[in-house]
């Protein structure tokens, strides 16, 4: 049976699997479970910086994918753009003109 997300986030079992998976692959996760929506752009920018770091990491040249650096650059740019778009939409929302969202 698939696990369902509740209002409180993933189940303890799902959280444990995500944590174990991130440790196995040394992946940093951006957790939004205890974050307010207005802090998400900062988290996305931090993830974008990490993606850009991956794009320039010389160890990525050892990968069999000749496009890995370009792929990481695309990810970094998209995360940064999403952060900017969220900030814009939050600003419009807080200004009281939700018709521009």
Biopython code that builds the backbone (N, CA, C, O; Angstrom):
import numpy as np
from Bio.PDB.StructureBuilder import StructureBuilder

atoms = [
    (1, "UNK", "N", (0.847, -1.170, 0.000)),
    (1, "UNK", "CA", (0.000, 0.000, 0.000)),
    (1, "UNK", "C", (0.899, 1.241, 0.000)),
    (1, "UNK", "O", (1.782, 1.342, 0.851)),
    (2, "UNK", "N", (0.702, 2.192, -0.930)),
    (2, "UNK", "CA", (1.519, 3.389, -0.937)),
    (2, "UNK", "C", (1.254, 4.233, 0.293)),
    (2, "UNK", "O", (0.141, 4.272, 0.817)),
    (3, "UNK", "N", (2.287, 4.899, 0.736)),
    (3, "UNK", "CA", (2.129, 5.756, 1.901)),
    (3, "UNK", "C", (1.511, 7.078, 1.477)),
    (3, "UNK", "O", (1.797, 7.592, 0.395)),
    (4, "UNK", "N", (0.676, 7.614, 2.322)),
    (4, "UNK", "CA", (0.037, 8.883, 2.030)),
    (4, "UNK", "C", (0.670, 9.973, 2.874)),
    (4, "UNK", "O", (1.084, 9.745, 4.011)),
    (5, "UNK", "N", (0.735, 11.154, 2.297)),
    (5, "UNK", "CA", (1.233, 12.303, 3.044)),
    (5, "UNK", "C", (0.077, 12.903, 3.827)),
    (5, "UNK", "O", (-1.017, 13.088, 3.295)),
    (6, "UNK", "N", (0.322, 13.195, 5.061)),
    (6, "UNK", "CA", (-0.691, 13.857, 5.870)),
    (6, "UNK", "C", (-0.347, 15.339, 5.945)),
    (6, "UNK", "O", (0.615, 15.792, 5.324)),
    (7, "UNK", "N", (-1.123, 16.078, 6.692)),
    (7, "UNK", "CA", (-0.838, 17.495, 6.878)),
    (7, "UNK", "C", (0.487, 17.700, 7.600)),
    (7, "UNK", "O", (1.055, 18.792, 7.567)),
    (8, "UNK", "N", (0.964, 16.679, 8.233)),
    (8, "UNK", "CA", (2.198, 16.790, 9.012)),
    (8, "UNK", "C", (3.420, 16.336, 8.239)),
    (8, "UNK", "O", (4.521, 16.334, 8.790)),
    (9, "UNK", "N", (3.265, 15.953, 6.988)),
    (9, "UNK", "CA", (4.406, 15.531, 6.184)),
    (9, "UNK", "C", (4.467, 14.030, 6.041)),
    (9, "UNK", "O", (3.502, 13.327, 6.342)),
    (10, "UNK", "N", (5.619, 13.534, 5.575)),
    (10, "UNK", "CA", (5.746, 12.097, 5.339)),
    (10, "UNK", "C", (5.678, 11.305, 6.635)),
    (10, "UNK", "O", (5.973, 11.817, 7.716)),
    (11, "UNK", "N", (5.287, 10.055, 6.502)),
    (11, "UNK", "CA", (5.228, 9.179, 7.668)),
    (11, "UNK", "C", (6.631, 8.968, 8.221)),
    (11, "UNK", "O", (7.612, 9.202, 7.514)),
    (12, "UNK", "N", (6.744, 8.534, 9.467)),
    (12, "UNK", "CA", (8.077, 8.259, 10.028)),
    (12, "UNK", "C", (8.867, 7.248, 9.198)),
    (12, "UNK", "O", (10.080, 7.387, 9.044)),
    (13, "UNK", "N", (8.187, 6.232, 8.664)),
    (13, "UNK", "CA", (8.882, 5.234, 7.853)),
    (13, "UNK", "C", (9.422, 5.865, 6.571)),
    (13, "UNK", "O", (10.550, 5.584, 6.165)),
    (14, "UNK", "N", (8.621, 6.716, 5.938)),
    (14, "UNK", "CA", (9.064, 7.380, 4.709)),
    (14, "UNK", "C", (10.211, 8.339, 5.016)),
    (14, "UNK", "O", (11.169, 8.426, 4.248)),
    (15, "UNK", "N", (10.122, 9.048, 6.121)),
    (15, "UNK", "CA", (11.202, 9.961, 6.511)),
    (15, "UNK", "C", (12.503, 9.209, 6.735)),
    (15, "UNK", "O", (13.572, 9.675, 6.341)),
    (16, "UNK", "N", (12.412, 8.051, 7.364)),
    (16, "UNK", "CA", (13.604, 7.239, 7.619)),
    (16, "UNK", "C", (14.214, 6.750, 6.309)),
    (16, "UNK", "O", (15.436, 6.743, 6.157)),
    (17, "UNK", "N", (13.366, 6.339, 5.361)),
    (17, "UNK", "CA", (13.885, 5.890, 4.066)),
    (17, "UNK", "C", (14.564, 7.041, 3.320)),
    (17, "UNK", "O", (15.613, 6.847, 2.706)),
    (18, "UNK", "N", (13.972, 8.238, 3.371)),
    (18, "UNK", "CA", (14.587, 9.393, 2.704)),
    (18, "UNK", "C", (15.931, 9.725, 3.346)),
    (18, "UNK", "O", (16.903, 10.020, 2.650)),
    (19, "UNK", "N", (15.980, 9.674, 4.686)),
    (19, "UNK", "CA", (17.229, 9.973, 5.379)),
    (19, "UNK", "C", (18.290, 8.938, 5.030)),
    (19, "UNK", "O", (19.435, 9.291, 4.746)),
    (20, "UNK", "N", (17.916, 7.665, 5.050)),
    (20, "UNK", "CA", (18.865, 6.603, 4.732)),
    (20, "UNK", "C", (19.340, 6.727, 3.292)),
    (20, "UNK", "O", (20.520, 6.528, 3.006)),
    (21, "UNK", "N", (18.434, 7.054, 2.393)),
    (21, "UNK", "CA", (18.794, 7.212, 0.986)),
    (21, "UNK", "C", (19.763, 8.371, 0.811)),
    (21, "UNK", "O", (20.729, 8.270, 0.054)),
    (22, "UNK", "N", (19.509, 9.467, 1.508)),
    (22, "UNK", "CA", (20.400, 10.621, 1.364)),
    (22, "UNK", "C", (21.775, 10.326, 1.938)),
    (22, "UNK", "O", (22.777, 10.824, 1.425)),
    (23, "UNK", "N", (21.841, 9.523, 2.996)),
    (23, "UNK", "CA", (23.142, 9.160, 3.546)),
    (23, "UNK", "C", (23.884, 8.228, 2.596)),
    (23, "UNK", "O", (25.097, 8.347, 2.421)),
    (24, "UNK", "N", (23.157, 7.306, 1.990)),
    (24, "UNK", "CA", (23.788, 6.352, 1.091)),
    (24, "UNK", "C", (24.420, 7.063, -0.098)),
    (24, "UNK", "O", (25.525, 6.714, -0.514)),
    (25, "UNK", "N", (23.739, 8.041, -0.639)),
    (25, "UNK", "CA", (24.221, 8.722, -1.837)),
    (25, "UNK", "C", (24.847, 10.068, -1.523)),
    (25, "UNK", "O", (25.238, 10.796, -2.436)),
    (26, "UNK", "N", (24.946, 10.411, -0.246)),
    (26, "UNK", "CA", (25.493, 11.697, 0.189)),
    (26, "UNK", "C", (24.759, 12.856, -0.477)),
    (26, "UNK", "O", (25.380, 13.780, -1.002)),
    (27, "UNK", "N", (23.439, 12.793, -0.448)),
    (27, "UNK", "CA", (22.602, 13.814, -1.051)),
    (27, "UNK", "C", (22.108, 14.759, 0.034)),
    (27, "UNK", "O", (21.676, 14.325, 1.101)),
    (28, "UNK", "N", (22.175, 16.042, -0.246)),
    (28, "UNK", "CA", (21.593, 17.032, 0.650)),
    (28, "UNK", "C", (20.147, 17.238, 0.251)),
    (28, "UNK", "O", (19.844, 17.437, -0.926)),
    (29, "UNK", "N", (19.258, 17.193, 1.221)),
    (29, "UNK", "CA", (17.838, 17.381, 0.958)),
    (29, "UNK", "C", (17.418, 18.773, 1.402)),
    (29, "UNK", "O", (17.903, 19.289, 2.409)),
    (30, "UNK", "N", (16.529, 19.365, 0.657)),
    (30, "UNK", "CA", (15.913, 20.619, 1.055)),
    (30, "UNK", "C", (14.598, 20.240, 1.705)),
    (30, "UNK", "O", (13.640, 19.879, 1.023)),
    (31, "UNK", "N", (14.554, 20.323, 3.020)),
    (31, "UNK", "CA", (13.352, 19.941, 3.752)),
    (31, "UNK", "C", (12.446, 21.156, 3.909)),
    (31, "UNK", "O", (12.879, 22.216, 4.361)),
    (32, "UNK", "N", (11.206, 20.988, 3.534)),
    (32, "UNK", "CA", (10.248, 22.074, 3.685)),
    (32, "UNK", "C", (9.240, 21.781, 4.792)),
    (32, "UNK", "O", (8.271, 22.521, 4.965)),
    (33, "UNK", "N", (9.467, 20.707, 5.539)),
    (33, "UNK", "CA", (8.490, 20.303, 6.551)),
    (33, "UNK", "C", (8.377, 21.307, 7.697)),
    (33, "UNK", "O", (7.293, 21.473, 8.256)),
    (34, "UNK", "N", (9.447, 21.966, 8.050)),
    (34, "UNK", "CA", (9.403, 22.940, 9.152)),
    (34, "UNK", "C", (9.711, 24.356, 8.659)),
    (34, "UNK", "O", (10.166, 25.202, 9.429)),
    (35, "UNK", "N", (9.463, 24.602, 7.393)),
    (35, "UNK", "CA", (9.821, 25.870, 6.778)),
    (35, "UNK", "C", (8.554, 26.635, 6.417)),
    (35, "UNK", "O", (7.543, 26.044, 6.041)),
    (36, "UNK", "N", (8.623, 27.952, 6.536)),
    (36, "UNK", "CA", (7.516, 28.759, 6.035)),
    (36, "UNK", "C", (7.720, 28.976, 4.544)),
    (36, "UNK", "O", (8.859, 28.982, 4.077)),
    (37, "UNK", "N", (6.650, 29.154, 3.790)),
    (37, "UNK", "CA", (6.794, 29.313, 2.342)),
    (37, "UNK", "C", (7.716, 30.458, 1.934)),
    (37, "UNK", "O", (8.393, 30.367, 0.910)),
    (38, "UNK", "N", (7.752, 31.521, 2.708)),
    (38, "UNK", "CA", (8.586, 32.666, 2.323)),
    (38, "UNK", "C", (10.073, 32.385, 2.467)),
    (38, "UNK", "O", (10.894, 33.142, 1.949)),
    (39, "UNK", "N", (10.435, 31.315, 3.159)),
    (39, "UNK", "CA", (11.851, 30.937, 3.280)),
    (39, "UNK", "C", (12.301, 30.021, 2.140)),
    (39, "UNK", "O", (13.499, 29.800, 1.961)),
    (40, "UNK", "N", (11.355, 29.491, 1.372)),
    (40, "UNK", "CA", (11.675, 28.571, 0.298)),
    (40, "UNK", "C", (12.595, 29.176, -0.770)),
    (40, "UNK", "O", (13.497, 28.482, -1.240)),
    (41, "UNK", "N", (12.406, 30.436, -1.171)),
    (41, "UNK", "CA", (13.340, 30.988, -2.165)),
    (41, "UNK", "C", (14.806, 30.926, -1.719)),
    (41, "UNK", "O", (15.689, 30.652, -2.532)),
    (42, "UNK", "N", (15.062, 31.175, -0.452)),
    (42, "UNK", "CA", (16.438, 31.082, 0.046)),
    (42, "UNK", "C", (16.955, 29.647, -0.038)),
    (42, "UNK", "O", (18.109, 29.416, -0.401)),
    (43, "UNK", "N", (16.099, 28.691, 0.297)),
    (43, "UNK", "CA", (16.503, 27.284, 0.214)),
    (43, "UNK", "C", (16.757, 26.885, -1.238)),
    (43, "UNK", "O", (17.692, 26.137, -1.523)),
    (44, "UNK", "N", (15.928, 27.382, -2.153)),
    (44, "UNK", "CA", (16.138, 27.083, -3.571)),
    (44, "UNK", "C", (17.438, 27.703, -4.085)),
    (44, "UNK", "O", (18.140, 27.100, -4.897)),
    (45, "UNK", "N", (17.752, 28.898, -3.612)),
    (45, "UNK", "CA", (19.010, 29.526, -4.030)),
    (45, "UNK", "C", (20.213, 28.753, -3.495)),
    (45, "UNK", "O", (21.230, 28.625, -4.177)),
    (46, "UNK", "N", (20.093, 28.240, -2.271)),
    (46, "UNK", "CA", (21.182, 27.423, -1.719)),
    (46, "UNK", "C", (21.344, 26.150, -2.545)),
    (46, "UNK", "O", (22.467, 25.734, -2.831)),
    (47, "UNK", "N", (20.236, 25.532, -2.926)),
    (47, "UNK", "CA", (20.306, 24.333, -3.772)),
    (47, "UNK", "C", (20.877, 24.687, -5.141)),
    (47, "UNK", "O", (21.606, 23.892, -5.734)),
    (48, "UNK", "N", (20.552, 25.868, -5.640)),
    (48, "UNK", "CA", (21.094, 26.327, -6.921)),
    (48, "UNK", "C", (22.608, 26.497, -6.843)),
    (48, "UNK", "O", (23.329, 26.121, -7.767)),
    (49, "UNK", "N", (23.079, 27.061, -5.748)),
    (49, "UNK", "CA", (24.526, 27.226, -5.554)),
    (49, "UNK", "C", (25.220, 25.868, -5.532)),
    (49, "UNK", "O", (26.300, 25.710, -6.101)),
    (50, "UNK", "N", (24.599, 24.885, -4.872)),
    (50, "UNK", "CA", (25.175, 23.540, -4.821)),
    (50, "UNK", "C", (25.198, 22.923, -6.212)),
    (50, "UNK", "O", (26.176, 22.278, -6.591)),
    (51, "UNK", "N", (24.119, 23.120, -6.979)),
    (51, "UNK", "CA", (24.072, 22.583, -8.344)),
    (51, "UNK", "C", (25.158, 23.228, -9.203)),
    (51, "UNK", "O", (25.798, 22.547, -10.005)),
    (52, "UNK", "N", (25.369, 24.528, -9.044)),
    (52, "UNK", "CA", (26.415, 25.209, -9.805)),
    (52, "UNK", "C", (27.795, 24.707, -9.392)),
    (52, "UNK", "O", (28.694, 24.590, -10.224)),
    (53, "UNK", "N", (27.954, 24.415, -8.121)),
    (53, "UNK", "CA", (29.210, 23.828, -7.640)),
    (53, "UNK", "C", (29.424, 22.457, -8.275)),
    (53, "UNK", "O", (30.541, 22.114, -8.662)),
    (54, "UNK", "N", (28.350, 21.678, -8.380)),
    (54, "UNK", "CA", (28.450, 20.371, -9.044)),
    (54, "UNK", "C", (28.831, 20.528, -10.513)),
    (54, "UNK", "O", (29.565, 19.707, -11.062)),
    (55, "UNK", "N", (28.330, 21.582, -11.139)),
    (55, "UNK", "CA", (28.611, 21.808, -12.563)),
    (55, "UNK", "C", (30.088, 22.070, -12.810)),
    (55, "UNK", "O", (30.618, 21.719, -13.864)),
    (56, "UNK", "N", (30.750, 22.686, -11.842)),
    (56, "UNK", "CA", (32.161, 23.031, -12.022)),
    (56, "UNK", "C", (33.110, 22.060, -11.327)),
    (56, "UNK", "O", (34.326, 22.243, -11.372)),
    (57, "UNK", "N", (32.564, 21.036, -10.690)),
    (57, "UNK", "CA", (33.384, 20.056, -9.982)),
    (57, "UNK", "C", (34.154, 19.197, -10.988)),
    (57, "UNK", "O", (33.541, 18.543, -11.831)),
    (58, "UNK", "N", (35.489, 19.190, -10.910)),
    (58, "UNK", "CA", (36.270, 18.400, -11.850)),
    (58, "UNK", "C", (35.988, 16.892, -11.772)),
    (58, "UNK", "O", (36.198, 16.172, -12.748)),
    (59, "UNK", "N", (35.522, 16.425, -10.637)),
    (59, "UNK", "CA", (35.206, 14.996, -10.525)),
    (59, "UNK", "C", (34.048, 14.602, -11.437)),
    (59, "UNK", "O", (33.942, 13.445, -11.844)),
    (60, "UNK", "N", (33.179, 15.564, -11.758)),
    (60, "UNK", "CA", (32.081, 15.254, -12.679)),
    (60, "UNK", "C", (32.588, 14.922, -14.071)),
    (60, "UNK", "O", (31.873, 14.286, -14.845)),
    (61, "UNK", "N", (33.796, 15.333, -14.409)),
    (61, "UNK", "CA", (34.362, 15.006, -15.716)),
    (61, "UNK", "C", (34.672, 13.508, -15.821)),
    (61, "UNK", "O", (34.860, 12.987, -16.920)),
    (62, "UNK", "N", (34.723, 12.826, -14.689)),
    (62, "UNK", "CA", (34.962, 11.381, -14.688)),
    (62, "UNK", "C", (33.691, 10.601, -15.009)),
    (62, "UNK", "O", (33.741, 9.398, -15.265)),
    (63, "UNK", "N", (32.558, 11.289, -14.995)),
    (63, "UNK", "CA", (31.284, 10.655, -15.312)),
    (63, "UNK", "C", (31.267, 10.287, -16.799)),
    (63, "UNK", "O", (31.927, 10.935, -17.612)),
    (64, "UNK", "N", (30.526, 9.268, -17.139)),
    (64, "UNK", "CA", (30.415, 8.857, -18.540)),
    (64, "UNK", "C", (29.481, 9.762, -19.337)),
    (64, "UNK", "O", (29.311, 9.573, -20.541)),
    (65, "UNK", "N", (28.884, 10.729, -18.681)),
    (65, "UNK", "CA", (27.953, 11.650, -19.331)),
    (65, "UNK", "C", (28.709, 12.934, -19.680)),
    (65, "UNK", "O", (29.061, 13.698, -18.781)),
    (66, "UNK", "N", (28.965, 13.187, -20.966)),
    (66, "UNK", "CA", (29.729, 14.381, -21.332)),
    (66, "UNK", "C", (28.961, 15.674, -21.101)),
    (66, "UNK", "O", (29.545, 16.755, -21.176)),
    (67, "UNK", "N", (27.668, 15.586, -20.824)),
    (67, "UNK", "CA", (26.838, 16.776, -20.644)),
    (67, "UNK", "C", (26.559, 17.089, -19.176)),
    (67, "UNK", "O", (25.778, 17.995, -18.885)),
    (68, "UNK", "N", (27.178, 16.364, -18.245)),
    (68, "UNK", "CA", (26.827, 16.484, -16.828)),
    (68, "UNK", "C", (26.997, 17.913, -16.307)),
    (68, "UNK", "O", (26.155, 18.400, -15.552)),
    (69, "UNK", "N", (28.066, 18.579, -16.700)),
    (69, "UNK", "CA", (28.268, 19.958, -16.246)),
    (69, "UNK", "C", (27.181, 20.879, -16.751)),
    (69, "UNK", "O", (26.682, 21.723, -16.006)),
    (70, "UNK", "N", (26.809, 20.724, -18.012)),
    (70, "UNK", "CA", (25.732, 21.538, -18.583)),
    (70, "UNK", "C", (24.388, 21.220, -17.926)),
    (70, "UNK", "O", (23.572, 22.115, -17.707)),
    (71, "UNK", "N", (24.164, 19.949, -17.616)),
    (71, "UNK", "CA", (22.916, 19.570, -16.950)),
    (71, "UNK", "C", (22.812, 20.226, -15.579)),
    (71, "UNK", "O", (21.755, 20.738, -15.210)),
    (72, "UNK", "N", (23.916, 20.211, -14.818)),
    (72, "UNK", "CA", (23.906, 20.849, -13.504)),
    (72, "UNK", "C", (23.711, 22.357, -13.627)),
    (72, "UNK", "O", (23.060, 22.968, -12.780)),
    (73, "UNK", "N", (24.262, 22.952, -14.659)),
    (73, "UNK", "CA", (24.081, 24.391, -14.873)),
    (73, "UNK", "C", (22.615, 24.702, -15.152)),
    (73, "UNK", "O", (22.087, 25.696, -14.654)),
    (74, "UNK", "N", (21.956, 23.862, -15.944)),
    (74, "UNK", "CA", (20.532, 24.047, -16.215)),
    (74, "UNK", "C", (19.728, 23.946, -14.925)),
    (74, "UNK", "O", (18.847, 24.768, -14.675)),
    (75, "UNK", "N", (20.027, 22.940, -14.107)),
    (75, "UNK", "CA", (19.328, 22.774, -12.828)),
    (75, "UNK", "C", (19.529, 24.012, -11.962)),
    (75, "UNK", "O", (18.571, 24.519, -11.378)),
    (76, "UNK", "N", (20.764, 24.503, -11.873)),
    (76, "UNK", "CA", (21.056, 25.692, -11.064)),
    (76, "UNK", "C", (20.249, 26.887, -11.548)),
    (76, "UNK", "O", (19.670, 27.614, -10.740)),
    (77, "UNK", "N", (20.206, 27.095, -12.853)),
    (77, "UNK", "CA", (19.465, 28.235, -13.404)),
    (77, "UNK", "C", (17.967, 28.120, -13.145)),
    (77, "UNK", "O", (17.314, 29.115, -12.831)),
    (78, "UNK", "N", (17.425, 26.922, -13.275)),
    (78, "UNK", "CA", (15.989, 26.729, -13.056)),
    (78, "UNK", "C", (15.618, 26.934, -11.587)),
    (78, "UNK", "O", (14.584, 27.531, -11.289)),
    (79, "UNK", "N", (16.443, 26.451, -10.680)),
    (79, "UNK", "CA", (16.170, 26.658, -9.255)),
    (79, "UNK", "C", (16.212, 28.138, -8.905)),
    (79, "UNK", "O", (15.364, 28.632, -8.162)),
    (80, "UNK", "N", (17.207, 28.848, -9.448)),
    (80, "UNK", "CA", (17.342, 30.287, -9.185)),
    (80, "UNK", "C", (16.132, 31.032, -9.740)),
    (80, "UNK", "O", (15.600, 31.927, -9.084)),
    (81, "UNK", "N", (15.696, 30.666, -10.948)),
    (81, "UNK", "CA", (14.543, 31.323, -11.567)),
    (81, "UNK", "C", (13.262, 31.056, -10.768)),
    (81, "UNK", "O", (12.436, 31.954, -10.601)),
    (82, "UNK", "N", (13.098, 29.826, -10.278)),
    (82, "UNK", "CA", (11.930, 29.511, -9.464)),
    (82, "UNK", "C", (11.939, 30.334, -8.183)),
    (82, "UNK", "O", (10.892, 30.828, -7.763)),
    (83, "UNK", "N", (13.091, 30.489, -7.560)),
    (83, "UNK", "CA", (13.191, 31.297, -6.342)),
    (83, "UNK", "C", (12.761, 32.739, -6.626)),
    (83, "UNK", "O", (12.013, 33.332, -5.849)),
    (84, "UNK", "N", (13.233, 33.294, -7.730)),
    (84, "UNK", "CA", (12.867, 34.672, -8.085)),
    (84, "UNK", "C", (11.373, 34.788, -8.355)),
    (84, "UNK", "O", (10.740, 35.762, -7.946)),
    (85, "UNK", "N", (10.807, 33.798, -9.043)),
    (85, "UNK", "CA", (9.372, 33.829, -9.346)),
    (85, "UNK", "C", (8.542, 33.729, -8.066)),
    (85, "UNK", "O", (7.543, 34.433, -7.922)),
    (86, "UNK", "N", (8.945, 32.869, -7.146)),
    (86, "UNK", "CA", (8.221, 32.756, -5.876)),
    (86, "UNK", "C", (8.274, 34.066, -5.103)),
    (86, "UNK", "O", (7.256, 34.510, -4.571)),
    (87, "UNK", "N", (9.446, 34.690, -5.034)),
    (87, "UNK", "CA", (9.558, 35.970, -4.329)),
    (87, "UNK", "C", (8.652, 37.021, -4.962)),
    (87, "UNK", "O", (8.000, 37.795, -4.261)),
    (88, "UNK", "N", (8.618, 37.041, -6.288)),
    (88, "UNK", "CA", (7.747, 37.997, -6.973)),
    (88, "UNK", "C", (6.287, 37.742, -6.603)),
    (88, "UNK", "O", (5.553, 38.673, -6.273)),
    (89, "UNK", "N", (5.876, 36.491, -6.659)),
    (89, "UNK", "CA", (4.482, 36.171, -6.368)),
    (89, "UNK", "C", (4.129, 36.442, -4.910)),
    (89, "UNK", "O", (3.020, 36.887, -4.617)),
    (90, "UNK", "N", (5.059, 36.178, -3.991)),
    (90, "UNK", "CA", (4.804, 36.505, -2.584)),
    (90, "UNK", "C", (4.667, 38.016, -2.418)),
    (90, "UNK", "O", (3.795, 38.488, -1.689)),
    (91, "UNK", "N", (5.529, 38.769, -3.093)),
    (91, "UNK", "CA", (5.462, 40.227, -3.015)),
    (91, "UNK", "C", (4.127, 40.763, -3.497)),
    (91, "UNK", "O", (3.539, 41.645, -2.872)),
    (92, "UNK", "N", (3.652, 40.226, -4.613)),
    (92, "UNK", "CA", (2.348, 40.636, -5.141)),
    (92, "UNK", "C", (1.244, 40.274, -4.157)),
    (92, "UNK", "O", (0.331, 41.065, -3.923)),
    (93, "UNK", "N", (1.328, 39.091, -3.588)),
    (93, "UNK", "CA", (0.328, 38.644, -2.616)),
    (93, "UNK", "C", (0.300, 39.569, -1.409)),
    (93, "UNK", "O", (-0.771, 39.971, -0.954)),
    (94, "UNK", "N", (1.477, 39.906, -0.891)),
    (94, "UNK", "CA", (1.546, 40.738, 0.308)),
    (94, "UNK", "C", (1.160, 42.180, 0.025)),
    (94, "UNK", "O", (0.734, 42.893, 0.934)),
    (95, "UNK", "N", (1.302, 42.624, -1.227)),
    (95, "UNK", "CA", (0.884, 43.973, -1.604)),
    (95, "UNK", "C", (-0.624, 44.066, -1.735)),
    (95, "UNK", "O", (-1.174, 45.161, -1.845)),
    (96, "UNK", "N", (-1.303, 42.912, -1.722)),
    (96, "UNK", "CA", (-2.743, 42.900, -1.753)),
    (96, "UNK", "C", (-3.364, 42.823, -3.142)),
    (96, "UNK", "O", (-4.586, 42.886, -3.277)),
    (97, "UNK", "N", (-2.547, 42.690, -4.159)),
    (97, "UNK", "CA", (-3.077, 42.610, -5.524)),
    (97, "UNK", "C", (-2.910, 41.205, -6.052)),
    (97, "UNK", "O", (-2.026, 40.939, -6.866)),
    (98, "UNK", "N", (-3.753, 40.313, -5.593)),
    (98, "UNK", "CA", (-3.616, 38.902, -5.972)),
    (98, "UNK", "C", (-4.020, 38.648, -7.412)),
    (98, "UNK", "O", (-3.873, 37.525, -7.893)),
    (99, "UNK", "N", (-4.526, 39.656, -8.120)),
    (99, "UNK", "CA", (-4.858, 39.463, -9.542)),
    (99, "UNK", "C", (-3.611, 39.353, -10.393)),
    (99, "UNK", "O", (-3.683, 38.867, -11.522)),
    (100, "UNK", "N", (-2.460, 39.794, -9.884)),
    (100, "UNK", "CA", (-1.195, 39.730, -10.641)),
    (100, "UNK", "C", (-0.415, 38.454, -10.380)),
    (100, "UNK", "O", (0.651, 38.250, -10.961)),
    (101, "UNK", "N", (-0.929, 37.596, -9.519)),
    (101, "UNK", "CA", (-0.236, 36.356, -9.193)),
    (101, "UNK", "C", (-0.356, 35.467, -10.363)),
    (101, "UNK", "O", (0.150, 34.345, -10.341)),
]
sb = StructureBuilder()
sb.init_structure("model")
sb.init_model(0)
sb.init_chain("A")
sb.init_seg("    ")
for serial, (resi, resn, name, xyz) in enumerate(atoms, 1):
    if name == "N":
        sb.init_residue(resn, " ", resi, " ")
    sb.init_atom(name, np.array(xyz, "f"), 0.0, 1.0, " ", f" {name:<3s}", serial, name[0])
structure = sb.get_structure()
